[in-house]
Structure formats: structure tokens, C-alpha cells
């Protein structure tokens, strides 16, 4: 599956989120990483982030598979979009 990770975390945890994310994904710009992951790798990434971050932080994963798309959120969902363009 192809995963795009976008994070909005407190300043003191930005480096942690980036370090964990870079173990699994490629850093493409500030607060955005992406890459191909197996389901096991994706589960490991989420588990590491849950341990390092706080509930007030927000991490969104955009998961693309053949013919499907879904969004998962860790932490606080800042604002749910009403529609995608």
C-alpha cells in the first residue's frame, strides 16, 4: 500500500515524529512523508507514533491501494473535510 503521512504536532515532538516517520517513509517536505509500506510496517509505524506523541497531536495517513483510498487519524482530528475535490 502507498501511504502519505502528514503530521501536526507540538514543537517539542516534531523531531520525534520526523525521526519515526523516516524509518518507514521518505521525507518529501515539512511535516509530509510518503512511501510504500506493507501492512505490518504500517502497524509498526502507528504503534511507534502512539508511544511518542500525545493525544493533542494529529497525524493523518492517506492510504492508497489498488482501486481504494482511505484516511486514518492518530490523535486529534483538527477539522474533517466535507468533501474531496
Secondary structure, DSSP 4 states (H G I P E B T S, - for coil): -EEEEEEE--GGGHHHHHHHHHHHSEEEETTEEEEE--HHHHHHHHHHHHHHS-TT-EEEEEEEETTEEEEEEEE------S---
